[in-house]
Amino acid sequence: MFKRSIEALLKEAISISPVVLLSGARQVGKSTLAISLENEYRVFDNLSEREAALNDPIGYVASLPKPITLDEIQKVPEILEGIKIAVDKERKNSTFLLTGSANVLDMKRAKDTLAGRLIEIQMWPFSQKELHNKADENIIDMLFSFDEKSLKLANVSHSEILQAIINGGYPEIHKIESVRGKALWLDSYISTYVERDIRDVGELRDVSAFIRFFNIIAPRSCGLVNKSDLASDAALAESTVSNYLSMLEMIYQVSLLKPYSSNISKRFIKSSKLFMTDSGVFCHLLGVNSVDGLVNSSHKGDIVETFVYSELLRHLSFTEIRTQIYHYRTSDKKEIDFILESGEKIVAIEIKSAQSIKKEAFKHIKVFQQKESKEVLGIVIYAGDTLLSFGDDMHKRYALPLSVFF
């Protein structure tokens, strides 16, 4: 079994808080990790447990042995009220570990957010570091303390990297060898788990319209969100599009990346960028299932960028330093794919799917460095195999191979 990067963080959170919520998409390994902690365990997939909790949440919680793990909490968000009362009656750390495949704190049926009583930790599908038995290595921390002399790159071929992008990070995919088997699993995942969780988090009156919408947004990963265009293409009301996007965020299938803003420019594009949160699901929805298919795909650049974003999300979940991630785009078309900001330091990241790199790839990063008052490290992640320096006397700029994630 692969070690999970957030395991140490989860244990620390449990030790200092009465309630911890471990949230993430279905089938990412939440239950496996929670069960390994050896608490008393109840799951709300069990109809009897669910009915008891719904009927009398306060009494149900009071009767539970402690410490307790409550799995699939999104099925009974009403129970948060009972947990609040129990915590306020006897505040004791390590009492409740909750897991959920939807962000239960944002659900309308949740009568309480447990503010001041709860720590939330997000869990994502496998990162490449986890799959290569390097779960304790964090890319974000490495970038903010970047030392090109000590950086060690994994010995992984270009074709192996592309196959990893196609596979994505869901644990079950890595147990299946055939292309057809992987496609069957992903089809089932979308048609059962995604649909089931959408029903848990909100009212879904038209399943076919939702699945159609899910397929329509897939090719738009890495693009700016334009709800009116999405509504037109999906033949839906704009309010329905907003609702679907919100629900997909709540079940961790898409992420809306906010724009970066500071006083260096007044001409920012204010729209968020849409990303699928797993490159394997993204490739499946695009019909890309082989290395040759990825190499020749018109979506190759977006697929690689989605992969990098999904990896950054995984590493952001267990950084030592508090870090925010944004995209950067101005009205005069100066664009940087990702801005990582922590205190007075920034890492500006561009993504290129080519195996070679030229200094022109840094042109927008260079302008950003010159205007920004904070310290900015410029990074272009590309598909080559060599760490290269493109900096000058004033600013550091490097081309990093995709293998840095492995």
Buried (B, 14 or more C-beta within 10 A) or exposed (E): EBEBBBBEBBEEBBEEBBBBBBBBBBBBBBBEBBBEBEBEBBBBEBEEBBEBBBEEBBEBBEEBEBBBBBBBBBBBBBBBBBBBBBBEEEEEEBBBBBBBBBBBBBBEBBBBBBEEBBBBBBBBBBBBBBBBEBBEBBBBBBBBEBEEEEEEBBEBEBEBBBEBBBBBBBBBBBEBEEEEEBBEBBEEBBEEBBBBBBEBBBEBEEEEBBBBBBEBBBBBBBBBBBBEBBBEBBEBEEEBBBBBBBBBBBBBBBBBBEBBBBEBBEEBBEBBBBBBBBBBBBBBBBEBBEBEBBEEBEBBBBBBBBBBBBBBBBBBBBBEEEBEBBBBBBEEEBEBBBBBBBEEBBBBBBBBBEEEBEEEBBEBBBBBBEEBEEBBBBBBBBBBBEBBEBBEEEBBBBBBBBBBBB
